[in-house]
Amino acid sequence: MSHHEPVHRVHLDRDDVDDLARLLRRVEDWLRHAGADTRDDLAEFLNGPGNGVLAATGLLHALDHHTLQLHQLLREQDTQ
């Protein structure tokens, strides 16, 4: 039998969600276009047991995923 935690929702103003989505997209774009030194610094910063490059790649994917989710939420609200 699985135990499910209750879902706790956070309510944000539409403008705040839009600002957050834009910020995440800008950070993601900057990281994707950053030079090799910046990417190496990020990998070193995120480095656990030899997984810095994987962690940096995961961070980019997470930023992309969350940004898309926020934009989707905004579109869904526009159609309601």
C-alpha positions in Angstrom: 0.0 0.0 0.0 1.5 3.3 -1.0 1.4 6.4 1.2 0.5 9.6 -0.6 1.4 13.0 0.9 -1.3 15.6 0.7 -0.8 18.1 -2.1 -0.1 21.6 -0.8 -0.7 24.3 -3.4 0.9 27.7 -3.5 -1.1 30.4 -5.2 0.9 33.1 -7.1 -0.4 36.1 -8.9 -0.3 35.7 -12.7 2.3 38.4 -13.1 4.6 36.6 -10.6 4.3 33.4 -12.5 5.0 35.2 -15.8 8.0 36.9 -14.3 9.3 33.6 -12.8 8.9 31.9 -16.2 10.8 34.7 -18.0 13.6 34.6 -15.4 13.9 30.8 -15.7 14.0 31.0 -19.5 16.7 33.7 -19.4 18.9 31.7 -17.0 18.5 28.6 -19.1 19.4 30.6 -22.3 22.4 32.1 -20.6 23.6 28.7 -19.4 23.1 27.1 -22.8 25.1 29.9 -24.5 27.7 30.4 -21.8 31.4 29.7 -22.6 33.2 26.6 -21.7 34.7 28.2 -18.6 31.3 29.1 -17.2 30.0 25.6 -17.9 33.1 24.1 -16.3 32.6 26.3 -13.2 28.9 25.2 -13.0 29.9 21.6 -13.3 32.5 22.0 -10.6 30.0 23.9 -8.3 27.5 21.1 -8.7 30.0 18.3 -8.5 29.2 15.6 -6.1 30.8 12.2 -6.4 32.1 12.9 -9.9 28.7 14.0 -11.3 29.2 17.7 -12.0 28.7 17.5 -15.7 25.6 15.3 -15.3 24.3 17.7 -12.6 24.8 20.7 -14.8 23.0 18.9 -17.7 20.2 17.9 -15.3 19.9 21.6 -14.1 19.4 22.7 -17.7 16.8 20.1 -18.3 15.0 21.0 -15.0 15.0 24.7 -15.9 13.5 23.9 -19.3 10.9 21.6 -17.8 9.8 24.0 -15.1 9.7 26.9 -17.5 7.5 24.9 -19.9 5.2 23.9 -17.0 4.8 27.6 -15.9 4.0 28.7 -19.5 1.5 25.8 -19.8 -0.2 26.9 -16.6 -0.5 30.4 -17.9 -2.0 29.2 -21.2 -4.5 27.0 -19.3 -5.6 30.0 -17.3 -6.0 32.1 -20.4 -8.4 29.6 -21.8 -10.6 29.4 -18.7 
